[in-house]
Amino acid sequence: MFRILKALITLAIVGFLGLVAFAYLGDLSPEQGDVVQPVELNVEGN
């Protein structure tokens, strides 16, 4: 029973460290660019 608990705690720590490393080292920045799209407005004059 103690082995299973020790293994689960070890896996949780390794997983947390992997998540932290990915957050700092992973490229999570979005692609940036200009978007040009014409807009047609249907406005009736009074």
N, C-alpha and C positions, 0 to 999 in steps of 0.2 A: 504493500500500500504506500509506503514511504517513497519507494522508487518511482511510482507513477506520479505522485505529487511533486517530487523533485524534478521529474522530466517535464511536467506541465509548466512549472515555474520557470525552468530553463528555457523552454520554447517561447513562453510569453515574453521573457526578457530579450531573447534574440529577435523575436518579431518586432518588439517595440524599437530596438536599436536599428533594425533594418528600415522601419518606417521613418525614423528620424533621419537616417542617412539618405534615404530617397528624397525626403522633403528638402534637405539642404543641397544635395548634389544633383537631383533630377532636374531636367529642363522643363519647367512647368509654365514658362511664359507663353502667352498667346501670340499668334501671328497678328501683326499690325499692318494695316493698309487702308488706303482711302477707298470709299465706296461712293460712286457717282451714279445716281439713278434719277431720271427725270420724274417729276410728279405732276400729274394733271389734276387741277382743281376745278370742280364744276360749281362755280359760284354765279348765282343769278343776281344781276343788279336790280334794285328796286327803283 
